[in-house]
Amino acid sequence: MHDPVPRLPSLLEAVLSVGTDLELRATLQHIVDAAAELTEARYAALDMTDPGRDGLTGIRTAERPEPPAPPEPPESTESPKPPELPELPELVVPIHVDDEVFGDLRLAGKREGPFTDEDEQLVRVLATQAGIAIGNARLYETARQRERWIEGAAAVTTALLSGESAADALMTVAERARRLAEASAGVILQPTEDGGMEIVTASTLDDPGDIVGVVIEPGSPVLEQLLGGEPVFIDDTATDPRMTTRVRHRFGPSMMLPLQAGGRLLGTLALPRRRGGRPYTAVERLLATQFASQAALALVHAEAQHSRERLAVYEDRDRIARDLHDLVVQRLFATGMMLESTQRRSAGTGDTDKDVHAMLGRAVDELQSTVQEVRTAIFALQQPPADAPTTFRGKVLREAAGAGAVLGFQPSTRFTGAVENRLAEPVAGRLLTALRRALTAASRRAGVSRVEITVDVTAPLPDGRPGVRLTVFDDGEAGNGHAEGGGSEGGAGTTVTWQSPL
């Protein structure tokens, strides 16, 4: 036996090297390399007892060397027997992590002679330190994974509460989960009316078009677990008899996790890996299950937030309706007073028929204006909440509302004629651009307290052709803006006119 003292520095160096990296795979590679160098073995490997736990496969330094060929047999007249190849001597030392066997460190092909008792003692010391290093690497890897999943859940919660639509919210959950799990797809399934489950959202590295719409039919063995809110873990989707979908052959290990909050099942989050992919570890399963629970809670909160926003819209519409009622009543009351005064003047002062006619004309105009205001307000109240308007009237009202946020009051809007039927693209687009510019100019003028928008599709052009005319009036101080398309400015305010053939 060799004196162990000269090899002590090599042992110390090997012991130190196995703890230099906190990443688990790198730590295992350090252990294998250090053992091979310490014993002068040409081959070293670490065969893990449960490689699926850490998502790793065996670690090796090089290919196993072939055993030496047997000597040539002497010439003989008898039939030669097939030679027996000698087995390559191995040194096997188990590595313990806490109270369990992590794996076996196998060494073979020592360059000079067989392995000695000293080699075994050195490797056992190294294996003891390796167990500590593996435990530390496991803790670090678990902490890092947990941190990533927690950050992912927080990002999903923030995104969902920022006002995304229902479809975008589901895609956010599927996309983030796919990346965290290193899966080939992130899939959301929701219950169908006939008792099955359908893929409604899919995030994949490829085109998800052939995945969305896939249905797990009623009667599938896995369906009872999913509808019951139970997680399902699958080793190989392609061969598992519980899986019956037409896309199952594309995937391997998978997790199917309930999106459930407050006893309510919103759907299922499925995270399949590619065929032949590494299995999910116990830590990954736990973290993904917790992520699904957090995502489901965020989806419920987002839905509640959308409901509150819709309620706020309805409350605002109720306020608008009350304001509209007050405005209509005031205008009608004023119009009635005007007509009554006209009647008294005509009877008591002998005003000319011309004066009476002018005052009655003003009264009629006021009534028409009131009717138009009522129609515009009713149309605005009919717009779906949180949806972009698709009609021309709705787009004009949206521009007016945007300007109202800057002006501090809502511009008055009036439509004359069948604008939806007679006004088409691209004229409607150019009109909206002109409206946007006119409202921007009005918002920059000082002293603006009233803005009136009129869209008239009954006004003919100067050459007699049918056309559309946009008029934007504001009572601000003239000189701070500019009129467009035939507009005029004066002391009484600014009028911007734009017109185009239909």
C-alpha positions as CSV (number, residue, x, y, z in Angstrom):
1,M,0.0,0.0,0.0
2,H,1.2,3.5,-0.9
3,D,1.8,6.0,1.8
4,P,-1.4,8.1,2.0
5,V,0.4,11.3,3.0
6,P,1.7,12.2,-0.5
7,R,-1.9,11.9,-1.8
8,L,-3.4,14.0,1.0
9,P,-3.0,17.3,-1.0
10,S,-4.8,15.7,-3.9
11,L,-7.6,14.6,-1.6
12,L,-7.9,18.1,-0.1
13,E,-8.0,19.6,-3.5
14,A,-10.7,17.2,-4.6
15,V,-12.8,17.8,-1.5
16,L,-12.6,21.5,-2.1
17,S,-13.4,21.3,-5.8
18,V,-16.8,19.5,-5.3
19,G,-18.1,22.4,-3.3
20,T,-17.1,25.2,-5.6
21,D,-20.4,25.3,-7.6
22,L,-24.0,25.5,-6.3
23,E,-25.6,24.3,-9.6
24,L,-26.4,20.7,-9.1
25,R,-25.3,19.3,-12.5
26,A,-22.0,21.2,-12.2
27,T,-21.5,19.8,-8.7
28,L,-22.0,16.2,-9.8
29,Q,-19.6,16.7,-12.7
30,H,-17.0,18.0,-10.2
31,I,-17.5,14.9,-8.1
32,V,-17.0,12.5,-11.0
33,D,-14.0,14.4,-12.3
34,A,-12.3,14.6,-8.9
35,A,-12.8,10.9,-8.2
36,A,-11.3,9.9,-11.5
37,E,-8.3,12.2,-11.0
38,L,-7.8,11.1,-7.4
39,T,-7.7,7.4,-8.3
40,E,-6.2,7.7,-11.8
41,A,-9.2,6.0,-13.2
42,R,-9.9,6.2,-16.9
43,Y,-13.6,5.9,-16.4
44,A,-15.9,7.4,-13.7
45,A,-19.6,7.6,-13.5
46,L,-22.3,8.6,-11.1
47,D,-25.4,6.4,-11.3
48,M,-28.3,8.1,-9.4
49,T,-30.8,6.0,-7.5
50,D,-33.7,8.3,-8.5
51,P,-32.6,10.5,-11.5
52,G,-36.2,11.7,-12.0
53,R,-36.1,13.5,-8.6
54,D,-33.6,16.1,-9.8
55,G,-34.4,15.8,-13.5
56,L,-30.9,14.6,-14.3
57,T,-29.3,11.6,-16.0
58,G,-26.1,9.8,-15.2
59,I,-22.9,11.8,-15.1
60,R,-19.7,10.4,-16.7
61,T,-16.2,11.4,-17.5
62,A,-15.5,9.3,-20.6
63,E,-16.6,6.1,-22.3
64,R,-15.9,2.9,-20.5
65,P,-12.6,1.4,-21.7
66,E,-12.6,-2.1,-23.1
67,P,-11.0,-4.8,-21.0
68,P,-7.7,-6.2,-22.3
69,A,-7.9,-8.9,-25.0
70,P,-7.0,-12.5,-23.8
71,P,-3.7,-14.0,-25.0
72,E,-3.7,-16.1,-28.1
73,P,-4.3,-19.8,-27.3
74,P,-1.6,-22.3,-28.2
75,E,-1.9,-24.3,-31.4
76,S,-3.9,-27.5,-30.8
77,T,-5.6,-30.2,-32.8
78,E,-8.6,-29.9,-30.6
79,S,-11.4,-27.5,-31.4
80,P,-10.7,-24.2,-29.5
81,K,-13.2,-23.1,-26.9
82,P,-14.4,-19.5,-27.0
83,P,-12.2,-17.4,-24.7
84,E,-13.8,-15.8,-21.6
85,L,-13.2,-12.1,-21.4
86,P,-12.0,-10.8,-18.1
87,E,-14.3,-8.3,-16.3
88,L,-12.9,-4.8,-15.9
89,P,-12.2,-4.2,-12.2
90,E,-14.5,-1.6,-10.7
91,L,-14.5,0.5,-7.5
92,V,-18.1,1.3,-6.4
93,V,-18.7,3.7,-3.5
94,P,-22.2,4.9,-2.5
95,I,-23.0,8.6,-1.9
96,H,-25.4,9.4,0.9
97,V,-27.4,12.6,1.1
98,D,-28.9,12.9,4.5
99,D,-30.3,9.4,5.2
100,E,-30.8,8.2,1.7
101,V,-28.5,6.8,-1.0
102,F,-28.2,9.4,-3.8
103,G,-26.3,7.1,-6.1
104,D,-23.2,5.0,-6.7
105,L,-19.9,6.5,-7.7
106,R,-18.3,3.9,-10.1
107,L,-14.6,3.9,-11.1
108,A,-12.9,1.6,-13.6
109,G,-9.8,1.3,-15.7
110,K,-7.1,2.3,-13.3
111,R,-4.0,3.1,-15.2
112,E,-1.6,1.2,-13.0
113,G,-2.9,-2.0,-11.5
114,P,-6.1,-2.7,-9.6
115,F,-7.8,-0.3,-7.1
116,T,-6.3,-0.5,-3.6
117,D,-7.8,-0.1,-0.2
118,E,-6.2,3.4,-0.1
119,D,-8.1,4.3,-3.3
120,E,-11.3,3.1,-1.6
121,Q,-10.7,5.1,1.6
122,L,-9.9,8.3,-0.5
123,V,-13.1,7.9,-2.5
124,R,-15.2,7.3,0.6
125,V,-13.9,10.6,2.1
126,L,-14.7,12.3,-1.2
127,A,-18.1,10.7,-1.2
128,T,-18.9,12.0,2.2
129,Q,-18.0,15.6,1.2
130,A,-19.9,15.0,-2.1
131,G,-23.1,14.1,-0.1
132,I,-22.9,17.5,1.7
133,A,-22.2,19.4,-1.5
134,I,-25.2,17.7,-3.3
135,G,-27.5,18.5,-0.4
136,N,-26.4,22.2,-0.5
137,A,-26.8,22.3,-4.3
138,R,-30.3,20.8,-4.0
139,L,-31.3,23.4,-1.5
140,Y,-29.9,26.2,-3.7
141,E,-31.7,24.8,-6.8
142,T,-35.0,24.5,-4.9
143,A,-34.7,28.0,-3.6
144,R,-33.9,29.3,-7.1
145,Q,-36.8,27.4,-8.6
146,R,-39.2,28.7,-5.9
147,E,-38.0,32.3,-6.5
148,R,-38.7,32.0,-10.3
149,W,-42.2,30.6,-9.7
150,I,-43.0,33.2,-7.1
151,E,-41.8,36.0,-9.5
152,G,-43.8,34.4,-12.3
153,A,-47.0,34.3,-10.1
154,A,-46.5,37.9,-9.1
155,A,-46.1,39.0,-12.8
156,V,-49.2,37.1,-13.8
157,T,-51.2,38.7,-11.0
158,T,-50.0,42.2,-12.0
159,A,-50.8,41.6,-15.6
160,L,-54.3,40.2,-14.9
161,L,-55.2,43.1,-12.6
162,S,-54.1,45.7,-15.3
163,G,-57.3,45.3,-17.2
164,E,-56.7,42.5,-19.7
165,S,-59.6,40.9,-21.5
166,A,-60.6,37.4,-20.5
167,A,-58.9,35.8,-23.5
168,D,-55.6,37.8,-22.9
169,A,-55.7,36.8,-19.2
170,L,-55.8,33.1,-20.0
171,M,-53.0,33.5,-22.5
172,T,-50.9,35.3,-19.9
173,V,-51.3,32.4,-17.5
174,A,-50.5,29.8,-20.2
175,E,-47.5,31.6,-21.6
176,R,-45.9,32.3,-18.2
177,A,-46.5,28.8,-16.9
178,R,-45.0,27.3,-20.1
179,R,-41.8,29.2,-19.7
180,L,-41.4,28.5,-15.9
181,A,-42.0,24.8,-16.4
182,E,-39.7,24.6,-19.5
183,A,-42.6,22.9,-21.2
184,S,-43.3,22.6,-24.9
185,A,-46.8,24.0,-24.4
186,G,-49.0,25.8,-21.9
187,V,-52.6,24.9,-22.4
188,I,-55.8,26.1,-20.7
189,L,-58.9,23.7,-20.8
190,Q,-62.4,24.7,-19.7
191,P,-65.5,22.6,-19.2
192,T,-67.9,22.2,-22.0
193,E,-71.7,22.1,-21.9
194,D,-71.8,18.4,-22.6
195,G,-69.5,17.5,-19.7
196,G,-66.2,17.4,-21.5
197,M,-63.3,19.8,-21.5
198,E,-62.0,21.9,-24.4
199,I,-58.6,23.6,-25.0
200,V,-59.5,27.3,-25.3
201,T,-56.0,28.8,-25.1
202,A,-52.6,27.4,-26.0
203,S,-49.0,28.9,-25.9
204,T,-46.5,26.8,-27.8
205,L,-43.2,27.4,-29.6
206,D,-44.9,26.3,-32.8
207,D,-48.3,27.3,-34.3
208,P,-50.9,26.4,-31.6
209,G,-53.7,26.4,-34.2
210,D,-54.0,22.6,-34.2
211,I,-54.2,22.4,-30.4
212,V,-56.9,25.0,-29.7
213,G,-60.3,23.4,-30.0
214,V,-59.2,19.9,-29.0
215,V,-61.8,18.3,-26.8
216,I,-61.5,15.7,-24.1
217,E,-64.8,13.9,-24.7
218,P,-67.1,12.9,-21.8
219,G,-66.2,9.5,-20.5
220,S,-62.4,9.9,-20.7
221,P,-60.7,8.3,-17.7
222,V,-58.8,11.5,-16.8
223,L,-61.9,13.7,-17.1
224,E,-63.4,12.8,-13.7
225,Q,-60.2,13.9,-12.0
226,L,-60.0,17.2,-13.9
227,L,-63.6,18.2,-13.3
228,G,-63.2,17.2,-9.7
229,G,-60.3,19.7,-9.4
230,E,-57.6,17.1,-8.8
231,P,-54.1,17.5,-10.3
232,V,-53.0,14.9,-12.7
233,F,-49.4,14.0,-13.3
234,I,-48.5,11.9,-16.4
235,D,-45.2,10.3,-17.2
236,D,-45.8,9.9,-20.9
237,T,-48.9,11.5,-22.5
238,A,-48.4,9.5,-25.8
239,T,-48.7,6.1,-24.1
240,D,-50.9,6.8,-21.0
241,P,-54.2,5.1,-21.5
242,R,-56.1,7.9,-19.8
243,M,-55.2,10.3,-22.5
244,T,-57.5,10.2,-25.6
245,T,-57.0,13.4,-27.5
246,R,-55.7,13.4,-31.1
247,V,-52.6,15.5,-30.1
248,R,-51.4,13.2,-27.3
249,H,-48.7,11.5,-29.5
250,R,-46.7,14.8,-29.6
251,F,-46.1,15.0,-25.9
252,G,-44.3,13.2,-23.1
253,P,-44.3,14.1,-19.3
254,S,-47.2,16.4,-18.4
255,M,-48.9,18.1,-15.5
256,M,-52.6,18.9,-15.5
257,L,-53.3,21.4,-12.7
258,P,-56.7,22.7,-11.6
259,L,-57.4,26.5,-11.8
260,Q,-59.6,26.6,-8.8
261,A,-60.4,29.3,-6.3
262,G,-63.0,29.5,-3.6
263,G,-64.5,26.1,-4.6
264,R,-65.0,27.3,-8.2
265,L,-63.3,25.5,-11.0
266,L,-62.2,27.9,-13.7
267,G,-60.4,25.3,-15.8
268,T,-57.3,23.3,-16.0
269,L,-53.7,24.3,-16.8
270,A,-51.8,21.6,-18.7
271,L,-48.0,21.8,-19.1
272,P,-46.8,19.0,-21.4
273,R,-43.2,18.5,-22.4
274,R,-42.0,17.0,-25.7
275,R,-42.0,13.3,-26.3
276,G,-38.9,11.9,-24.5
277,G,-38.4,15.0,-22.4
278,R,-37.2,14.8,-18.8
279,P,-39.9,14.0,-16.2
280,Y,-41.1,16.7,-13.8
281,T,-39.5,16.6,-10.4
282,A,-41.4,16.6,-7.1
283,V,-40.4,20.2,-6.5
284,E,-41.5,21.3,-10.0
285,R,-44.9,19.6,-9.4
286,L,-45.4,21.3,-6.1
287,L,-44.4,24.8,-7.4
288,A,-46.5,24.4,-10.5
289,T,-49.5,23.4,-8.4
290,Q,-49.0,26.5,-6.2
291,F,-48.7,28.7,-9.3
292,A,-52.0,27.4,-10.7
293,S,-53.7,28.2,-7.4
294,Q,-52.3,31.7,-7.4
295,A,-53.2,32.2,-11.0
296,A,-56.8,31.1,-10.4
297,L,-57.1,33.5,-7.5
298,A,-55.8,36.3,-9.7
299,L,-58.2,35.4,-12.5
300,V,-61.1,35.6,-10.0
301,H,-59.9,39.0,-8.7
302,A,-59.5,40.3,-12.3
303,E,-63.0,39.2,-13.1
304,A,-64.3,40.9,-10.0
305,Q,-62.4,44.0,-11.0
306,H,-63.9,44.0,-14.4
307,S,-67.3,43.6,-12.8
308,R,-66.6,46.7,-10.6
309,E,-65.5,48.6,-13.6
310,R,-68.7,47.7,-15.5
311,L,-70.7,48.7,-12.4
312,A,-68.9,52.1,-12.4
313,V,-69.8,52.5,-16.1
314,Y,-73.4,51.8,-15.4
315,E,-73.4,54.2,-12.4
316,D,-71.8,56.8,-14.7
317,R,-74.5,56.2,-17.3
318,D,-77.1,56.7,-14.6
319,R,-75.5,60.0,-13.7
320,I,-75.5,61.0,-17.4
321,A,-79.1,60.1,-17.7
322,R,-80.0,62.3,-14.7
323,D,-77.9,65.2,-16.1
324,L,-79.6,64.7,-19.5
325,H,-83.0,64.8,-17.8
326,D,-82.1,68.1,-16.1
327,L,-80.8,69.6,-19.4
328,V,-83.9,68.5,-21.3
329,V,-86.2,69.9,-18.7
330,Q,-84.4,73.2,-18.5
331,R,-84.4,73.6,-22.3
332,L,-88.0,72.7,-22.7
333,F,-89.0,75.0,-19.8
334,A,-87.0,77.9,-21.4
335,T,-88.6,77.2,-24.7
336,G,-92.0,77.2,-23.2
337,M,-91.3,80.5,-21.4
338,M,-90.1,81.9,-24.8
339,L,-93.3,80.9,-26.6
340,E,-95.4,82.2,-23.8
341,S,-93.5,85.6,-23.9
342,T,-94.0,85.7,-27.7
343,Q,-97.7,85.1,-27.3
344,R,-98.0,87.9,-24.7
345,R,-96.0,90.3,-26.9
346,S,-98.1,89.5,-29.9
347,A,-101.3,90.0,-28.0
348,G,-100.3,93.1,-25.9
349,T,-97.7,95.2,-27.7
350,G,-98.6,94.7,-31.2
351,D,-95.3,93.3,-32.4
352,T,-95.2,92.7,-36.1
353,D,-95.7,89.3,-37.6
354,K,-92.1,89.4,-38.6
355,D,-90.8,89.7,-35.1
356,V,-93.2,86.9,-33.9
357,H,-92.0,84.7,-36.7
358,A,-88.4,85.2,-35.8
359,M,-88.9,84.4,-32.1
360,L,-91.0,81.3,-33.0
361,G,-88.2,80.2,-35.3
362,R,-85.7,80.5,-32.5
363,A,-88.0,78.4,-30.3
364,V,-88.2,75.7,-33.0
365,D,-84.4,75.7,-33.4
366,E,-84.0,75.2,-29.7
367,L,-86.4,72.3,-29.6
368,Q,-84.6,70.7,-32.5
369,S,-81.3,71.1,-30.7
370,T,-82.8,69.5,-27.6
371,V,-84.0,66.5,-29.6
372,Q,-80.6,66.1,-31.2
373,E,-78.8,66.3,-27.8
374,V,-81.2,63.6,-26.5
375,R,-80.5,61.3,-29.5
376,T,-76.7,61.7,-29.1
377,A,-76.8,61.0,-25.4
378,I,-78.9,57.9,-25.9
379,F,-76.6,56.6,-28.5
380,A,-73.6,57.1,-26.2
381,L,-75.4,55.2,-23.4
382,Q,-75.9,52.3,-25.8
383,Q,-72.2,51.8,-26.5
384,P,-70.9,48.6,-24.9
385,P,-68.7,49.3,-21.9
386,A,-64.9,48.9,-22.4
387,D,-65.4,48.1,-26.1
388,A,-64.0,50.2,-28.9
389,P,-66.9,51.7,-30.9
390,T,-67.3,50.2,-34.4
391,T,-69.9,52.6,-35.8
392,F,-69.0,56.1,-37.2
393,R,-71.2,57.8,-34.6
394,G,-69.4,55.9,-31.8
395,K,-66.0,56.9,-33.2
396,V,-67.0,60.6,-33.3
397,L,-68.3,60.4,-29.7
398,R,-65.1,58.7,-28.7
399,E,-63.0,61.6,-30.1
400,A,-65.3,64.1,-28.3
401,A,-64.9,62.2,-25.1
402,G,-61.1,62.3,-25.4
403,A,-61.2,66.0,-26.0
404,G,-63.5,66.4,-23.0
405,A,-60.9,64.9,-20.8
406,V,-58.5,67.7,-21.8
407,L,-61.0,70.5,-22.0
408,G,-62.7,69.7,-18.7
409,F,-66.2,69.6,-20.2
410,Q,-67.9,67.5,-22.8
411,P,-68.3,68.9,-26.3
412,S,-71.8,69.0,-27.8
413,T,-72.2,66.6,-30.7
414,R,-74.9,66.8,-33.4
415,F,-75.5,64.5,-36.4
416,T,-77.7,65.4,-39.4
417,G,-78.8,62.8,-41.9
418,A,-78.2,59.1,-42.1
419,V,-74.4,59.2,-41.4
420,E,-74.1,55.5,-40.9
421,N,-75.6,54.7,-44.3
422,R,-74.2,57.5,-46.4
423,L,-70.7,57.9,-45.0
424,A,-68.2,55.2,-45.8
425,E,-64.4,54.8,-45.9
426,P,-62.1,56.5,-46.7
427,V,-64.2,59.7,-46.3
428,A,-65.0,58.7,-42.7
429,G,-61.3,58.3,-41.9
430,R,-60.4,61.7,-43.3
431,L,-63.3,63.3,-41.4
432,L,-62.1,61.8,-38.1
433,T,-58.6,63.0,-38.7
434,A,-59.9,66.5,-39.4
435,L,-62.1,66.3,-36.2
436,R,-59.1,65.3,-34.2
437,R,-57.0,68.2,-35.4
438,A,-59.9,70.7,-34.8
439,L,-60.4,69.5,-31.3
440,T,-56.7,69.6,-30.5
441,A,-56.6,73.2,-31.8
442,A,-59.6,74.1,-29.7
443,S,-58.1,72.7,-26.6
444,R,-55.0,75.0,-27.1
445,R,-57.1,78.2,-27.2
446,A,-57.7,80.2,-24.1
447,G,-61.1,80.8,-22.7
448,V,-62.8,77.9,-24.3
449,S,-66.0,77.0,-22.4
450,R,-68.1,75.5,-25.2
451,V,-67.3,73.3,-28.1
452,E,-70.0,72.2,-30.7
453,I,-69.4,69.4,-33.2
454,T,-71.7,69.0,-36.2
455,V,-71.6,66.3,-38.8
456,D,-74.0,66.9,-41.7
457,V,-74.4,64.5,-44.6
458,T,-77.3,66.5,-46.2
459,A,-75.2,69.6,-47.0
460,P,-74.4,69.8,-50.8
461,L,-71.0,71.0,-52.0
462,P,-70.8,74.3,-53.8
463,D,-70.8,72.5,-57.2
464,G,-74.0,70.7,-56.3
465,R,-72.6,67.3,-55.5
466,P,-73.7,65.5,-52.4
467,G,-71.2,65.9,-49.6
468,V,-70.5,65.8,-45.9
469,R,-69.6,68.8,-43.8
470,L,-67.9,68.8,-40.4
471,T,-68.2,71.9,-38.3
472,V,-66.3,72.4,-35.0
473,F,-67.1,75.6,-33.1
474,D,-65.5,76.8,-29.9
475,D,-66.0,80.1,-28.0
476,G,-62.3,80.5,-27.1
477,E,-60.2,83.6,-27.8
478,A,-59.4,83.9,-31.5
479,G,-55.8,84.1,-32.6
480,N,-54.4,81.2,-30.5
481,G,-55.3,78.6,-33.1
482,H,-56.0,78.2,-36.8
483,A,-59.0,77.2,-38.8
484,E,-58.8,74.4,-41.3
485,G,-60.7,73.6,-44.5
486,G,-62.6,76.9,-44.8
487,G,-62.8,77.7,-41.1
488,S,-63.2,81.3,-39.8
489,E,-62.1,83.1,-36.7
490,G,-63.5,86.1,-35.1
491,G,-64.3,87.7,-31.8
492,A,-67.3,85.4,-31.3
493,G,-65.1,82.3,-31.3
494,T,-63.6,80.0,-33.9
495,T,-65.4,77.8,-36.4
496,V,-63.5,75.1,-38.3
497,T,-65.2,73.6,-41.4
498,W,-64.2,70.6,-43.3
499,Q,-66.1,69.1,-46.2
500,S,-65.8,66.3,-48.8
501,P,-67.8,64.6,-51.5
502,L,-69.6,61.5,-50.3
